[in-house]
Amino acid sequence: MAIVPFWVDFPPFRPLFKEICQKFGFEMELEIEARNFLYHYLHHSDPQGLVEEITHSANRKIICFIGAGPNLVSHIQKIRQMWNAQRDRFYLVAADGSANALIRIDLYPDLVISDFDGLSVQQMQFLLQKGAILCLLAHGDNYTHIEGYQSLLSSDLRVIGTTQAPAMYPIINPGGFTDGDRGLFLMHHLLQLDQPFFLFGYAFEGPIGAYSKPNFDQDMPLTPFKNKKLQVCEHLLHLLSSRWHRQILFFDEDEVEQKIRWLIFSS
């Protein structure tokens, strides 16, 4: 029997997602329905080539994950000059609506992680035109909304479908729960452990960032549901670091900016 790579299906994450379902009252049956719904549109695709492209493009680069937290704009203001001047040294992974913050400064992510609620069809199409790969999640709360993206899913080959149910290739489950942590799990399976992950625009308390939803024009008050999701995201990032040994560095931490500069000029 062939060994299934972890980017296709990550069995160690299953008990964690079972706990998440219990915490939020999610039903696995709905996750399976959502997976099958996305499979209907993407069954003709094969993510292998895109995954190989991601791995090749990101290899030995500085891996930056961009979240949609309330600190995103201040982080971008501090790092944008470095990103623009040395763009080919960075691999940018945007969590959903945070991609719009990059677009505003004429930067385009290499990979976008989305569950269809932070970007419109038009915004996704624009990102695809700029060369991004989209990694899209169908889950129990959103899959009926996906019909509005039918034209994109049916025609574009730079889309990877993901699920929180057991994988059904080409729909994959690399682990993760929120857009903010799902991308880290995917990239973790593809890159060597000596490549640290740098996080920008990640905040686990305070207001909801203005780039979280297309209809937000400012930061919004934190809701109990969003707070629970952020706590799960924080916990999963901790596990990725402690259990699976991935170095994760937040931009707010001491000397992280200096470390990025050192990585740029040491290679």
N, C-alpha and C positions, 0 to 999 in steps of 0.2 A: 504494500500500500504506500502510495506517495505521501511524503511529509508535507502537510499544509503549512506554508509560511505564516508567521504571526501577523503579517500585514493583512492577510486574508481573513484569518480568524485567530483570536487570542484567548484561548480557553482560561488562562488564569484570571481573566477579567470577569468571567461569568458569575462567580459568587459575589463579586462587588456590585455588579448590576442587579443581582437579585436583592441585595440589601437596599439599593437605590429604589427599586420598585416598591419595596415594603415601606420605605420612608415617605414616598410620594403617592402611594396608592396606584401606581401604574400597573397595567395588565399586560402580561407577555403576549396574550392573544392579539392585542391591538398592535404590538410591535411587529408581530409576524405578519399581520394584515398589511401594515405599512411597508414592510420589506417586500412583500409580494407585489404591492402596488407599484413600487419603484422598479422592481424587476420587470414588470410589464413594459416599461418604457426603455429600460437599459439592457434587456436580455441579449441584444445584438452586440453589445460592447465587450471589450476585453481590457481591463485596467492594467494588464501586465506591462504594456509599452509605456503607459504614463508613469507607472511606478518606477520603471527603469529610468525614465527621463528625470523624474524627481531625484532619484538616488544619484545619478550622474551629475546633475546640475548643482545639487546641494553639497556634494562631497568636497570636503576641505574648505568650505565657505563658512562664514559667520552666520549662524542660524538665528534669525530674529522672529519672534512670535509677537504679533500685534493684537492686543485685546481692545475692547471697546469701553474700557472703564473711564471714570471721570478724570483720570490723570493722563489720558491718551494725548490730548493736545499739548500739554506741557512737555511730555516726553518727546513728542515729535519735534517740537521747537528746539529741543536740546540736541537731537540726533540727526535732524534732516540734512544739515550741511555735510556730515560724515557720510550719510547714505547717498546723497547726490554725488559727492566727489569720488566715492569709491564703490559705486553701485555694483560693479561686478564682483566685489568681495563679499557681498551679502546675499543671503537667500531669505526672502521675506514671506512669511506665512501669516495671512490676515484672517482673523476670526470674524466672519460675517461682515457686519456693517462697518467695522474698522477699516475695511478696504476703501470706503468713501473718504476717510480722512487722508489716506495716502493719495488718492486721486486728486484731491484738492491741492496738493503740492507737487503734482505731476510726477508722482512715483506710483509704480504699479506692482502689486504683489506677484510673486511667482506661483503661489498656491493660496487658494481661498477655501476656508472651511465654513460651511453654512448649513443651516437647517431650514432654509427658505424664508426666514422671517426678518432678516436684516438687510436684504438686497432685493430690488425689483428685478423682473425679467430683463428690462432694458439695461440695468446696471450690470447684471451678470453677463449679458451679451457684450457689453463694452469691455469688461475685463477679459473675456475670452478673446476679443479682437486684439487686445494688448498682450496676448500671449500667456495669460494665466491658465492654470489648471483649476477646475472646480471640484471640490470634494463635498458632496451633498448628502445630507442625512434625511431619511424618511423615518419618522417615529410616530407613536400612537396619537400624538396631539396635533400633528400637522399634515398627515398624508393626503387628506381630501383637498387641502390647499394646493397640492402639487399639480393638480390638473391645469392650473394657470400657467405652468411652466412647460407644458407639453411640447410646444414647438422647439424649445431649447433642448429638452431631453431627447427628443426623437431625432434630432439632426446633428448635434455637436458631439464630436468624438473626444473632446478634452474634458470629459466629465467622469468622475468616479463616484459610484453610488455606494452609500454606507448604511448600515443598519445597527440597531441595538439588540436585535434578535440574533440567533445563530446565522452565520453567513450562508448565503446561497449564491454562489459565484454566478455572475460577476458582481453581485452586491456583497461587499466585504464588511467585516467587523473587526477593526484593529484595536478596539477598546476606546474608552473615553465616554464622557457623558455630555458636557457642554461643548459649544464650539471652541471655547477657550482652551480646553484640555484635550479634545479629540485630536487636534492637529499634532500635539506633542506626542501622543501615543503612536500615531502613524509614522511620524518622522523618527521616533525612537527605534522602531523596528527596521528602519532603512539605513541608519547611519551608525558609524562606530561610536563607542562610548567616550572616546577622547574628544568628541565634538560637543562642547557645552551648548545649552539652549539659553538664549537671552530673551527676556520677556519685557515688553513695553505695553503700557496701557492696561496693566492687570491690577485690579483693586478688589479686595474681598469685603469691603465695608464702605459705607458712604452711599451717595446717590447712584442711580443708574446712569451710565454715560450717555451723552447725547447721540452717539453714533450706534447705539444698540438697536434702534428701530428706525425705519425710514421716515416715520411720521414725527419723530422727536426733533425739536429745534433747540433744545437745551437739556441739561441734566435733569432727571426726574427723580422723585422720592423713591427710596428703596421699598419694595413691597415684601411681605413675608415670604412669598413664593420665590422671588428672585434672591432673597437672602439665603434661603435654603439651598438653592442651586449654586450660589457662590461658595458656600461652605463645602459643598460636595466637590466642587472644582478644586478648591484649595487642598482638600484632603487627597484627591487623586494626584495632584502634582507632588504632594509630599510623598505619596507611595511610589510614584515614578522615580523620585530621587532616592528614597531610602530602601525600597524593596528591589527596584530594578536598576539602581545605580547610575541614573542619568544626572549629570550636573545641570542644575537649573538656577539661573541667576536673574534676579529682578533688577531692573534698571535703577530703582531707587536705592539699592544697596550700596554700601560704601565701595568705592574704587571700581565699580563695574564699568563705568565709562572709560576709565584708564585701561582696564583689561581689554576692552574692545579695540582701543587705539593700538595697544601692544600687539594684538592679533593681526591687525591690518598691516603694520609695518615690520612684523617679524617674519613675514613670508613673501 
